[in-house]
Amino acid sequence: MSIPAPPTPIHLLDLPAQHAPLRAELEAAVQACFEEAAFVQGPAVAAFARELARYLGGPHVVPCANGTDALQLALMSLRLPAGAEVIVPAFTYVATLEAAAVLGLRPVPADVLPGTFNLDPRAVAAALTPRTRAIVAVHLFGQCADLWALRQLADQHGVALIEDNAQALGATFRTAGGETWVAGTVGEVGTTSFFPSKNLGGFGDGGALFTRDAERAAYLRQLANHGQSRKYHHEHVGLNSRLDTLQAALLRVKLPHLPAWTAARQHVAARYDELLGELPGLHVPARDPRSTHVFHQYTLTLADAPGHRAAVQEFLRVRGVPSAVYYPLPNHLQPAYAHLGYRPGQFPVAEQLCRTVLSLPVHPTLAEEQIRYVAAVVKAAVGESALDLMPKQTTA
Ligand SMILES: *Cc1c(COP(=O)(O)O)cnc(C)c1O
């Protein structure tokens, strides 16, 4: 297999390229904040919340300081007793568990599906106990978890559904009845993050909560602002978790471009699918036909053999193709969660994914020749190391 000449440098994430055409507008937004000097709770925060609500089809939007706080606030709004169990995916970013753990709740991992990487509803059903009070669904890498099954399970068992939508802002899910659900607005509370690398990234930390319940929205707004109903009147123990005015002003400039950026990510993903196809020892990301996929990550699964992924990654790296592993170590085996008492082998799908996933660049400013180059190098890497995986031939 011949690899074409490397095109212009390829980045895993290219925020400078994304921001370049918006530079004048972004600078004007910062300038306006300087002049208004309302750096906390300035008018841009409410304006951004309104515009994001419109984009998502009308939930209440409560901005906050980051996506991890958003999860914590979502759980706080459920008023759960200490030790209540919260089911989380066994394969997710640590924040999903952390938010439960810092509140004295017990995160209970449930295994995921090997194709979509999202919660396996059967594993969730098996993890439910009389102490379960919430299920946190993560729409990992940009595709909705099985919202239909999870919403039903939550309703049948009288537990809350929280959606960690840090990676799938703008994704939708088609129900059995043909309705379109918007990710983050199906659970009692949905959360998102504006961490710079997310599909809608700020220039620092940021986050938001979504809910269709006006009373819960008001409660969340108080919780995120020291539990106060009005200044110096504290009805609840809250947090200081507000979205900076500067971040809101900058996010307002970026939000109108999110649909085009999502379409560009989907185009890159479709090209990778076409160019890579299915090879022995390589699976392109599976799609749930009910969900759109906004490709926060384009994540391959490779053969599960010692040293194989590292060899593929190194083959790519020396040829100028960056890649990343989200996530290399399952949360239930992290030192911080040792007290939960899990052992290797308890969540086999998540554990295998931690050994076999590899994410490729999928940002919206990748050019066609870069996409072709990445695909060619990946095919060569997998082909080459597939040979190493074969049993050695012995000559008779
Ligand atoms: C990024 C992320 C978070 C945390 O968001 P921060 O804004 O970084 O706190 C939570 N869950 C998932 C799935 C994420 O990807």
The ligand as a Gaussian input file, in Angstrom:
#p B3LYP/6-31G(d) Opt

LIG

0 1
 C      -15.958000      17.180000      29.216000
 C      -16.863000      16.245000      29.888000
 C      -17.343000      16.497000      31.181000
 C      -16.844000      17.594000      32.052000
 O      -16.913000      18.868000      31.536000
 P      -15.955000      20.004000      32.130000
 O      -16.531000      21.249000      31.544000
 O      -14.583000      19.712000      31.641000
 O      -16.052000      19.977000      33.599000
 C      -18.263000      15.618000      31.712000
 N      -18.675000      14.527000      31.044000
 C      -18.212000      14.244000      29.809000
 C      -18.731000      13.023000      29.109000
 C      -17.280000      15.083000      29.189000
 O      -16.828000      14.777000      27.981000

